[in-house]
Amino acid sequence: MLIVNPGFDIVGSVADGPAPASTRPSALPSPNPDFMNEVRDSLGPVPKDGTMSAEELDAVLVTMADWEWQSVVAQYPDSVRPEVDVIRVVEAHERSAVQVDCLVARGIDARVTSGDSYTYGGGTEEDLLSIYRCAAEYPTRPEPELTTKQVGYLYDYQVQFAVPCLERLGYEQATPPYCADFIDAWPEQDWRPDFGAVTDAKTSRAIEEACPTLPTGIF
């Protein structure tokens, strides 16, 4: 059965085709080319995500703690797992700062590096237990799984905006699957818009700014 999001057209192919290689700009592309703004705006905002019940959240936090514990027993198989209570579920934007504060308070050398990243030292069993405690006491709020409507929106965005945007920059795209197949296979779908083997980081960032392959707010 074909699943179509209300208010969105499902596009099976991209008009005009990819731009020939000779038309690829010699300079880096500008963010948000004007010729695609109207297309992106027509899609509207990302549909609101599903809500996670308290019970579902608790279950996910247990799974996250189990995964964190594997980092300890991988190096110290006989280590005894301490009982840890969740002190606070932190938001993604504050994860690094909260974890670093917790680790430093436990005597671990840690610091925020950039954005959502942080580093820490120490590899003794006591160190790893402290790292586990901080992760379990201050887990990052898990993102709910995308709803069917959100996955459909992602498909529409990538097919109607990202694919033609990248092709107009000269990056040929594989034929997208049908929307229903994309939704059914999520998140194991074997297709996404890309710009090939661009290895230069500056160029990659510029292309992604000009033709973002994911809509803002989808994750």
C-alpha positions, -999 to +999 in steps of 0.1 A: +000+000+000+014+034-009+016+057+020+013+094+012+016+122+037-014+145+036-005+177+019+027+164+003+033+152-032+054+121-037+079+126-064+093+095-082+119+113-103+136+147-104+129+171-133+156+184-155+181+157-144+216+163-130+237+192-142+266+181-164+300+181-147+311+211-167+285+233-149+298+225-114+308+258-098+344+265-095+338+283-062+322+269-031+284+270-033+265+296-013+242+284+015+205+279+006+204+287-031+175+309-039+161+285-066+154+259-039+140+280-011+105+279-024+106+241-027+118+237+009+093+263+023+064+244+006+071+213+027+063+232+059+077+223+093+088+189+104+058+170+119+059+168+157+074+137+170+057+110+190+056+113+228+075+088+250+057+076+280+074+075+314+075+037+313+091+038+278+116+063+290+126+042+320+130+012+298+153+030+274+174+044+302+179+009+315+191-002+281+214+028+279+229+020+313+234-017+303+253-005+272+275+018+292+283-010+316+296-031+288+325-006+285+335-015+320+333-053+318+350-053+284+382-043+303+374-056+338+351-087+334+350-093+371+340-058+381+309-055+403+282-033+389+272-006+414+236+003+419+231+038+404+200+060+406+192+085+378+197+119+393+186+139+362+179+132+326+198+159+307+191+175+273+214+168+244+228+204+244+240+202+280+253+166+279+290+175+276+290+201+303+271+179+328+293+149+321+325+168+325+313+184+358+304+150+371+337+134+360+358+162+374+340+159+407+350+122+408+386+130+400+387+123+363+406+146+340+378+158+316+370+188+295+346+200+269+362+201+235+336+215+210+299+214+205+285+182+220+319+166+224+341+161+255+372+141+263+383+123+295+413+104+307+419+074+330+417+037+323+418+021+357+388+001+370+380+029+394+381+054+366+358+033+345+334+029+374+333+067+378+327+071+341+298+046+343+283+063+373+282+097+356+267+083+325+240+064+345+233+092+369+230+119+341+218+101+310+210+121+279+173+122+271+168+097+243+151+108+211+119+091+203+118+070+172+106+088+141+069+084+134+057+071+101+046+107+093+081+120+100+098+093+079+074+103+051+083+139+055+120+130+054+114+112+021+096+142+007+123+166+018+151+145+004+134+138-029+119+172-035+146+194-020+180+176-014+182+156-046+174+184-071+195+208-051+226+185-052+220+177-089+219+213-098+253+216-082+264+188-105+263+158-081+243+130-098+220+110-075+208+075-075+171+069-083+151+071-050+129+042-039+092+045-037+079+063-006+062+032+008+094+012+004+114+039+021+090+040+050+088+002+053+126-002+053+133+027+078+159+030+093+176+004+071+167+020+038+195+016+013+193+051-002+201+087+007+211+118-011+249+123-012+276+142-030+300+114-037+336+111-026+342+147-016+372+144+008+379+181+014+362+190+047+357+227+037+340+217+005+318+191+022+306+216+048+298+241+020+278+216+000+259+205+031+251+241+040+239+248+005+219+215+002+213+201+037+204+165+033+184+164+065+157+189+074+163+210+105+146+194+136+141+159+122+165+144+149 
